Amino acid sequence: MKWQAMSREDVLKVLAVNIGCKVSGEGLRIAVISECLRAASYLCSAPVEGYGAWQAAASISLTSMVRRRLSSIWAELAEEGDTPHGVMTVLNSLGNVGDLAKVEGSRWLTSPARGVRAADNTAVVIGGGPSQSFPRSVQLISSGRVRLVDARSCEGWIDICDAHEWIGAPMEGLEAWSDRVLAAARGRLADAPGELNEISIYSTGRWAQLVTMPSAEGIFLSKCQTGPMHSYFIGSFFRGRLRKMASLDSQEARRLSFQLDIQAGCPMKVEARTSHGFTKLQLWRRLPREEEKTLLLGWQIPSPEGAHPGVTSHVLPTEMLPIVRSALDGLGVVLHQR
């Protein structure tokens, strides 16, 4: 047998062919890491000889296996911990998407396979293990974390759900949810402590420091500085002073802000630019957790030079746009597509 060295570019081409990936760069890198993590989870968890219970695999076992195999191609993967481009970050994102399920402690199991309806009679396959465990008749295209198949090939194999079912946002809709959360918060209002640091209130689509609004009166979504973090609450104000408050979870505050934008007549706007089968989005602030996972159907890219620190840019296969649109529509976000 004769061995022949391969260049890094040739190795990447072989990997892309083996996982059906049509993109290069960051999209290919995430696709390879994702598929390796799915395979590692499957191998570590599957019952011996085909029977018995599946055993959850520890994060350190999965990430170590992937680092050993891929750090020679992407040197940055040798770093341990939850680095921005590391294996652990991809593992957590697969958990957010639903490919893997996080169970007790930091242990993972392969999620059952299901499909999410995408554009042009296609579906995104969520879960099910590595692609090699799929039926041979299923032809897929991978791009980042996404594995896209013809929806017709899912018949008799997996169920396909609509985007809103997979997203998992509150079923009653944003307005009804907001009314319920605000009513509950009003019922919990209690006297505010004397000293709170750097109070800000949310008004007309932005956060403003309370000291700049001496005449603020009424009920406002608010936040204050607590060490390195912010604490969110519903505050009752009179003549620019906080009188009563009821705490809110940060995710509740994030979702509520979108309804307040609609009420103020300034809904968030997002521009989508489509070219060569991919769509680029630029977001000015973070979405709630349920809607934010739709952005994991693509990958984040560096924002333009000079952009505000809170701005994030994302690229996703155009087939994913209806899923992202469903998430944005539910938040009242205006999407302009070009």
DRENMAR-239261 format. One record per residue: residue in three letters; x negated, y, z negated of N, C-alpha, C in turn. Coordinates in steps of 0.05 Angstrom, whole numbers, plus 5000, padded with zeros to 4 digits. Atoms other than C-alpha are relative to their C-alpha. Layout:
BEGIN
ALAXYZXYZXYZ
...
***
This chain:
BEGIN
MET498349765000500050005000498250255000
LYS501649754998497350685019501650234987
TRP498849775013498751284974499250255014
GLN500649754986499151975003501150234982
ALA499249775016499352634965502150165015
MET497949834989505353084976499750284989
SER500049735010505553834972502550054984
ARG497649935016510354174924502450055018
GLU497849944982514554404983501249745010
ASP499050264990515153685009501649864978
VAL498650125023517153444939502750124997
LEU497449875003522653964935501949925023
LYS498250094978525253755004501149724995
VAL499150285006525553024982502150014978
LEU498149985021529153214918502750115010
ALA497549884989534153644956501649805016
VAL498650204984535753085004501349794982
ASN499050215018536552574948502550084984
ILE497649915016541752994910502050155018
GLY498249864982545053294972500250304996
CYS500049715006542954004956499250155025
LYS500549854975543254505013498750274995
VAL501249745007540155094976497149964990
SER502850015010533055264955499950194976
GLY500449815021530055694900501449924974
GLU498750045025533955764835502349805001
GLY497850194997539955384861499149715000
LEU501150274999535754774876498849924973
ARG501250065026531954824810502249914980
ILE497950065019538454824769501449745008
ALA498850244991541354274813498449754991
VAL501750235007535453814800500049954970
ILE499950035030535253944725502749894991
SER497350095008542753844720500349705006
GLU499750294993542553174757498249834983
CYS501850155018536652944715501249974972
LEU498750015026540353114651502449815000
ARG497850194998546552744675499049715000
ALA501150274998542352134692498949924973
ALA501250075026538652164625502249944980
SER497850055019545152214586501349735006
TYR498850254992548051634626498349764991
LEU501850225007541951194615499849964970
CYS500350025029541351354541502649914986
SER497550045013548751274526501549755008
ALA498450234989551350704569499649754983
PRO500350255016552850054532498249795014
VAL501850204990547849494540501749775013
GLU498750224986550048964591502950055006
GLY497349934990556349344608502349984980
TYR497850015019560249254544499150134973
GLY500649865025560649584476500550305002
ALA499549715001561250314455497750165012
TRP502049814991557650884488498850144976
GLN501549875022552351194442499150285008
ALA500849734994551351944440497050034999
ALA502949964999544352164459499250274989
ALA500949755012540452694421498950205021
SER501049794982538753354454497049975006
ILE502950024997531353244442499249775018
SER500650234983531552564477500550085029
LEU499349934972535052844539498050215011
THR501749794989530853474546497149905003
SER502850104998524253104533499749835026
MET500150164976525852604588499850175026
VAL500049824976527253164638497450155002
ARG502549854999521153574619497749835010
ARG502250184992516552974628500049965031
ARG499850064972519152864698499850245019
LEU499849764982519853574724498050224994
SER501849785007514654004689497750035019
SER502249984980509553834743500950165025
ILE499049844978514154174793500750284992
TRP499449745011516654744750498650024973
ALA501749995025511254894698501550124976
GLU498649875022515955334657501749814984
LEU498350195014520054724639498649874977
ALA501550135022514454484593500650144973
GLU499449865024516655014543502449884986
GLU497850115015521054754487501750234990
GLY498249805010526955114457501950105021
ASP497849904982532855494488499050255014
THR501149774985528755934535502050065023
PRO498149924980532556324589500249815024
HIS500050174976530555844645499349714993
GLY500950265009529255224603502049785003
VAL498250234998532154524602502350014980
MET497949995020535954644538502250195008
THR498049814990539455244569501849875021
VAL498450144980541754814628501749794987
LEU498550205015543954264580502550134987
ASN497849865013548254754541502150095020
SER498149914980551255024605501649775012
LEU498550244991553154324628502249934979
GLY498050045021556754264561502350205003
ASN497949804997560454914574501849945024
VAL498550074976562554684644501749764995
GLY498550255005564754004618498849755012
ASP501450234989559753554653499249814978
LEU500850165023557253314585501650114976
ALA498449935024560953314518498150004976
LYS501649995024557453544455501649894977
VAL498650125023559253114395498650074974
GLU501149935026556753074324497050085002
GLY502849914999550353454311499450115028
SER500949924973546453594374499749755018
ARG500050254985548452954410502150035023
TRP498449964975551652874479500949735011
LEU498950234985556052394517500850095028
THR499049944973557852364591503050044999
SER497149954999564752664602501349835023
PRO498650144978569952284643500250185024
ALA500049844975570152494716502850125005
ARG497649874990575452984740499350215020
GLY500549804979576153484796501450264994
VAL498849735001577654224799500350105028
ARG499449924973580954484861498550255008
ALA501549774990576554954902501150085027
ALA499049904974577155284971499749795021
ASP500350164976578054945038500249704996
ASN499650285004580654275014497649864987
THR502250125015574654164969500650004970
ALA499650015029574054004895497249984987
VAL502450025016568654084842500349764982
VAL499950235018567053434806498750084974
ILE501049945027566253544731499849734986
GLY500450255014563252974690499549775018
GLY500450254984562652254712497349895002
GLY502750104999555252184702498550095025
PRO501649924976549852244757501549925025
SER498650044975552052264829499849715010
GLN500350274991549351564841502049814989
SER497950165012554851294796502750045014
PHE497549954985560251574843500549785020
PRO499550194978563751124894498350075025
ARG501849964977559451034956501450165022
SER498549864979565051324999500050304996
VAL499849715006564452004965497450145009
GLN502249844990559952495002500150274986
LEU500049755016557853084960497850195009
ILE502049794996554053734966499650124972
SER500749885026550453984904498850285005
SER501049734998548854714892500050114971
GLY500149935028546454924823501349784984
ARG498650215016550854564772502349875014
VAL497650094986556354454823499549765018
ARG499950224981557853804859502750025014
LEU497649954984562753934915500649765018
VAL499250224983566753394950502550075015
ASP497549984986572353335000502249914981
ALA497950075019578753334958501349745007
ARG498750254992581552754998498549764990
SER501650235009575852304975500549944970
CYS499450045029578352384903502449824995
GLU497650165003584752004917499349714991
GLY500550265011584851364876497549984983
TRP502449995017578551574839500350184976
ILE499749815023579652204797502350185006
ASP497949804997585152694784498850285005
ILE500949724995584553414809501950194987
CYS498349805013587053994768499550275013
ASP500349724991588154724785498050154983
ALA502149855014583055244765500850094972
HIS499249895026587155544708500049784978
GLU500150225019587654854675497249964989
TRP502850045008580154774675498950244984
ILE501049765014578855494652500949994971
GLY499150035028583155394590500650254986
ALA499249755013585156114577502749974987
PRO497450025014591156234531502349985020
MET497950064980597355964567502050225002
GLU497949804999601956544548499350245016
GLY500849774984597957034590498850224982
LEU501649815015593657624570501850194984
GLU498349805014599258114551501349884976
ALA498750125023603157634507498049924979
TRP502150085019596757374475499150254984
SER500949765013594558084460502050114980
ASP497949925018601258264430500049834974
ARG500050185023600857654385497750064981
VAL502449955016593757794362500250274985
LEU499749745013595258524348502050004977
ALA498050035021601558354309498949864976
ALA501250155022597757854267498050174985
ALA502049835013592158354254501450224983
ARG498549805015597158894233501049894973
GLY499050125025600058414182497849944980
ARG502250055018593058304153498450254992
LEU501549755006590959034147499650044970
ALA500649955028587459174082498250244998
ASP501749775004583759764052497249965009
ALA502750034989577159884087497950074978
PRO502149945019570659874046499050295005
GLY500949724998567560554032497850055020
GLU502449954983561160454071499849795022
LEU500450174977561060154141498250165019
ASN502049874984555260304188500950025030
GLU499749954971556060604258502649895011
ILE497450094990563460504270500550115028
SER499249924973565660524343502849905005
ILE497350094993572660484372500149985030
TYR499850064972574760224440502350175011
SER498049824990578460754480499450065030
THR500149944971579860854555497649855013
GLY502050174986575260284576497250024991
ARG502849985010569160444534499950024970
TRP500549975029566260434464499050284995
ALA500949735008565561114431499650004970
GLN500549985028562461264364502150174986
LEU497849865014567561484313499350294994
VAL500849735007563462104295500550205023
THR499549834977564862364366503050045004
MET497149994997572462284356501250084973
PRO499049925027574262684293503050004997
SER497149995001581662694311501349735005
ALA498950264994582461944322502149924980
GLU497950095017589061694295501449765013
GLY498550234990592761034302498449744997
ILE501250275001590760304313498149975023
PHE502050044980584360154351498549744997
LEU502050205001579959574369497450144993
SER502349865011573659744331497749804994
LYS502350165008566759494313498150174983
CYS502049875016561259654264497449844999
GLN502650145000553859484257499749854973
THR500650155024552258924208497449855005
GLY502650114994544858794211499550015030
PRO500550004971542858584282502549955017
MET497650084986550058394299502250224997
HIS497649845003556758744308502349844988
SER497650125010562958584268502450145013
TYR497749884986569658694304502449994982
PHE497649995016576258894273502050185013
ILE497949814993582859234284500150214977
GLY500249795020582459904249502350195001
SER497949795001587760394226498650264992
PHE501549765004585061104231501950244995
PHE498549755004587561784206498050234998
ARG501849774998584062434225497149925000
GLY502750084996577862074246498849834978
ARG501050175022577261644183501349735001
LEU499050275002577960894177501449964973
ARG498650045025583360734126500549704994
LYS499550295004585159994136498849855023
MET501350164979582159424176500849714996
ALA499650294999583258694195497949885019
SER502250114984577458274221501049855024
LEU499550154975577257974291497649845007
ASP502150164988573157424322498950155024
SER501249864977568257694374501249925026
GLN498750094975571557274428502850125003
GLU497449874999578357554409499750295008
ALA500549724993575558254413499350035029
ARG500849984972572558124481502449975018
ARG497650054984579157854509501950244998
LEU498249785004583258414478499250255015
SER500949764986578958944510501050025028
PHE499150004972581258734579502950095001
GLN497249915001588658834560500150304994
LEU500049715006586959514530499250165025
ASP500749874974583659694597502450035018
ILE497649994983590059524634501950214990
GLN498149805012594259934586499050285004
ALA501149734997589560524594499850085030
GLY500149944972590060474670497249995012
CYS502750014989582660314679499049714998
PRO500950285000582059554692497249985011
MET502750054990575159284703500149935030
LYS500250054971573059254776497449855006
VAL502350164992568458744808499949995030
GLU500450024971565658744878498749745007
ALA501150264991564458084914499150035029
ARG501249994973559858064975499449725009
THR500450274990560057435017498350015025
SER501850024977554557235066498849725001
HIS501350264995552156575095500849794980
GLY498950215017556656145051499750054971
PHE500349945028555056484985501250274994
THR498749755009558457034945498450114977
LYS501549865022554757534901502050184985
LEU498449845018558257844842498350164981
GLN501449845019556058404796502050084978
LEU498249955022559258454727498850214981
TRP500949795017558859054681500249934970
ARG499950105028560558674617500849715000
ARG499650295001561457964593503049944999
LEU497350115000567857564602500449844975
PRO499650195022571157164547498949725006
ARG501450254997568156474536501349825022
GLU498750184981573456094576499650095029
GLU500349904973573056544637497050015008
GLU502849964994565556634632498749745011
LYS501250254990564255894646500449975030
THR499750014970566756004718497550105013
LEU502449894988560356394730497849785001
LEU501950225000556555744715500349825024
LEU499750144974559255474781498050115020
GLY502249894984553655904810497650034981
TRP502349955018547356194778499550305000
GLN500649725003544956854753497450075014
ILE502449904986539957264793499350274987
PRO500849745012535957884772501850235011
SER498449774993540058524772498350215015
PRO501649804986537959104817498450174981
GLU501749835017532359534791501450264992
GLY498749755010534860104748502949964991
ALA497250055008541559764733500250014970
HIS499549995029544659844664499349734988
PRO500850265013542059314614502249804998
GLY497750195003549059014608501049885026
VAL499150094974549858894683498749735006
THR501050264991549158174707500949945028
SER499450074972548857914778500149695003
HIS499650294997551257224800500449935029
VAL499650114973551056804863501449734997
LEU498750255001555856234876500949915028
PRO499050084974557955804935502850125004
THR497549864994563856144970502449824993
GLU497850185008568155524956500950044971
MET499349965029567955714882501550264995
LEU498849735004570856414893502949984990
PRO497250015011578256204883500149934970
ILE500150065029576355914815499350244984
VAL500849765014572756544794502250215002
ARG497849814997578456964822502349944980
SER497950075019583456574779499350104972
ALA500949915027579356744717500250304999
LEU499949705000578757484736502950105001
ASP497249914999586157544754501349984973
GLY498850045026588057274686499250224980
LEU500949785018584157844654500750285011
GLY499349754988587058374700497850145014
VAL502349884986580358484734500750035029
VAL499549954972580858794803497549915016
LEU502350114984576458394852500250105029
HIS500149914972574458734917498049825015
GLN501650184984571858244968499150125026
ARG501149894975567358445025498649785016
***
